[in-house]
Amino acid sequence: MEWGQVITIIFGVAGFMGIFMFLINKRIDTLERRFDDVNRRFDDINRRLDKLEDDIREIRQLLYRALGEPSSKK
């Protein structure tokens, strides 16, 4: 085998690996963006649930005031 063929094989393998790594990195970046979007959505849902809990707590307090405290007798 001549040196020209060896160099061609080495550059071919290196080129293939470079393209493969580029595509893998691109895919990882896409997944990271999707995870960021999902995390943002979960944070939004958590904020909404916290607000809903606060609203329910406020409604419960208003009902206690209007109807009186629940009796502890059973």
Secondary structure, 3 states (H helix, E strand, C coil): CCHHHHHHHHHHHHHHHHHHHHHHHHHHHHHHHHHHHHHHHHHHHHHHHHHHHHHHHHHHHHHHHHHCCCCCCC
